[in-house]
Amino acid sequence: MKSFSYLFFILAFFFFFLGLIFSLAGRMRWLGHLPGDIIIKKENFTFIFPLTTCLLLSLGLSLLIWLVLKLLGR
């Protein structure tokens, strides 16, 4: 039963931060336009590969997961 309560805690934590990210995403115009993001614009074609943004998000999520696991004692 203890692991079931941890699962609910982790899910609540995840959905809280997911909602926070969605509510703040409109204010972060720089997201996807960082130095290192690849943007190719042609006449009727635009290709965007947010390399730096993906790396920063990966680093942030990795730190968040590490922190949650550290707090849960695993």
C-alpha positions in Angstrom: 0.0 0.0 0.0 3.0 2.3 0.6 4.1 2.0 -3.0 0.6 2.8 -4.2 0.7 6.1 -2.3 4.1 7.0 -3.7 2.7 6.4 -7.2 -0.1 8.8 -6.6 2.3 11.4 -5.2 4.6 11.1 -8.3 1.6 11.3 -10.6 0.3 14.4 -8.8 3.7 16.0 -9.0 4.0 15.2 -12.7 0.6 16.6 -13.6 1.2 19.7 -11.5 4.4 20.5 -13.4 2.8 19.5 -16.7 0.0 22.0 -16.1 2.5 24.6 -15.0 4.5 24.2 -18.2 1.4 24.4 -20.3 0.2 27.6 -18.6 3.7 29.3 -18.9 4.4 28.0 -22.4 2.7 31.0 -24.0 5.0 33.4 -22.2 8.2 31.7 -23.2 8.6 33.0 -26.8 12.3 32.2 -26.7 11.6 28.5 -26.3 12.6 27.0 -29.7 14.5 30.0 -30.8 17.7 29.6 -28.7 21.2 29.8 -30.2 21.9 26.3 -31.5 18.3 25.7 -32.6 18.3 24.9 -36.3 15.8 27.0 -38.3 15.7 26.7 -42.1 13.3 29.1 -43.9 12.5 28.9 -47.6 9.7 30.5 -49.7 6.9 28.2 -48.6 8.7 25.9 -46.2 10.0 26.2 -42.7 12.0 23.5 -40.9 12.7 23.9 -37.2 14.8 21.5 -35.2 15.1 22.9 -31.6 18.4 21.1 -30.7 19.5 23.4 -27.8 15.9 23.5 -26.5 15.7 19.7 -26.4 19.0 19.5 -24.6 18.0 22.0 -22.0 14.6 20.3 -21.5 16.3 16.9 -21.2 18.7 18.3 -18.6 15.9 19.9 -16.6 13.8 16.7 -16.7 16.7 14.6 -15.7 17.4 16.8 -12.7 13.8 16.8 -11.7 13.6 13.0 -11.9 16.8 12.7 -9.9 15.4 15.0 -7.3 12.2 13.1 -7.0 14.0 9.8 -6.7 16.4 11.3 -4.1 13.5 12.6 -2.0 11.7 9.2 -2.2 14.9 7.5 -1.0 15.5 5.3 -4.0 
